Amino acid sequence: MFAELHVATGSGRSVIKQIPKGEVAKISGIISALVRNAHASLAQPTTQTASTDVASQLERLAALMEKGVLTPQEFAAQKAKLLV
């Protein structure tokens, strides 16, 4: 015994045919979970990129301080601005 699974997509509807009836609920659940996860990841801002950017800026400032371009006080002031 086979069944069909109807899936709403951004461009309309898709039909998955010839699915064993016992697997329809399982496949439907998997598809639903994938869609929920995709929507959740789009809705959440990526803080990893921001923290990586701050880390790279701190490394750059530290290098400038080591070369004598920035004083320790200037480095500390710039670091405080980045970490606020």
C-alpha positions as CSV (number, residue, x, y, z in Angstrom):
1,M,0.0,0.0,0.0
2,F,1.3,3.4,-1.0
3,A,0.4,7.0,-0.3
4,E,1.2,10.5,-1.5
5,L,2.6,13.4,0.5
6,H,1.6,16.9,-0.5
7,V,4.2,19.6,0.4
8,A,3.6,23.3,0.1
9,T,6.7,25.0,-1.3
10,G,7.6,28.6,-2.1
11,S,6.8,28.0,-5.8
12,G,3.6,26.1,-5.2
13,R,2.9,22.5,-4.2
14,S,4.9,19.3,-4.7
15,V,3.6,15.8,-4.4
16,I,5.8,12.9,-3.3
17,K,4.2,9.7,-4.7
18,Q,4.6,6.0,-4.0
19,I,5.5,6.3,-0.3
20,P,4.8,3.3,1.8
21,K,1.8,4.2,4.0
22,G,3.7,3.4,7.2
23,E,6.4,5.9,6.3
24,V,4.2,8.9,5.5
25,A,4.0,10.3,9.1
26,K,7.7,9.8,9.6
27,I,8.7,11.6,6.4
28,S,6.2,14.3,7.1
29,G,7.7,14.9,10.5
30,I,11.2,15.0,9.1
31,I,10.2,17.6,6.5
32,S,8.4,19.7,9.1
33,A,11.5,19.6,11.4
34,L,13.8,20.7,8.6
35,V,11.5,23.6,7.6
36,R,11.3,24.7,11.3
37,N,15.0,24.6,11.7
38,A,15.6,26.5,8.5
39,H,13.2,29.2,9.6
40,A,14.7,29.4,13.0
41,S,18.2,29.8,11.7
42,L,17.1,32.6,9.4
43,A,15.4,34.4,12.2
44,Q,18.3,34.3,14.7
45,P,21.2,36.8,14.2
46,T,24.6,35.2,13.9
47,T,26.6,36.3,16.9
48,Q,29.6,34.1,15.9
49,T,30.4,36.4,13.0
50,A,30.2,39.5,15.3
51,S,32.4,37.9,18.0
52,T,35.0,36.7,15.4
53,D,35.1,40.3,14.0
54,V,35.7,41.7,17.5
55,A,38.4,39.1,18.1
56,S,40.2,40.0,14.8
57,Q,39.9,43.7,15.6
58,L,41.5,43.1,19.0
59,E,44.3,41.1,17.4
60,R,44.9,44.0,15.0
61,L,45.0,46.5,17.8
62,A,47.3,44.4,19.9
63,A,49.7,44.1,16.9
64,L,49.6,47.9,16.5
65,M,50.4,48.3,20.2
66,E,53.3,45.8,19.9
67,K,54.7,47.8,17.0
68,G,54.5,51.0,19.1
69,V,51.8,52.6,16.9
70,L,49.4,52.6,19.8
71,T,50.2,53.2,23.5
72,P,48.9,50.8,26.1
73,Q,46.4,53.4,27.1
74,E,45.1,53.9,23.6
75,F,44.9,50.1,23.2
76,A,42.9,49.8,26.4
77,A,40.5,52.6,25.3
78,Q,39.9,51.0,21.9
79,K,39.5,47.6,23.5
80,A,36.8,49.0,25.9
81,K,34.9,50.4,23.0
82,L,34.9,47.1,21.2
83,L,33.8,45.1,24.3
84,V,30.8,47.3,25.2
